[in-house]
């Protein structure tokens, strides 16, 4: 069974991102990397501003004592994730795993 922790943390982050004016798309699924904490990545074609925004997000999460990494180039070789990101126009991908 999946823990509810990633989803509740995700909702808190989503609420904060919406309040800050980010355009957010949500995709739920299973990341095959067995991530721990919060991983922030950016896709090919992300602008300097996109990467700077991702860094600001990571810094804010770290300031709240979340286990987080990034921002770094999207590591998943999955064309499904890249296609989803492209469809939504997302340049920054935030993946929340378990502690």
Buried (B, 14 or more C-beta within 10 A) or exposed (E): EEEEEBEEBBEEBBEBBEEEEBEBEEEEEEBEEEBEBBBBBBBEEBEEEBBEBBBEBBEBBEEEEBBBBBBEEBEBEEEEBBEBBBEEEBBBBBBBBEE
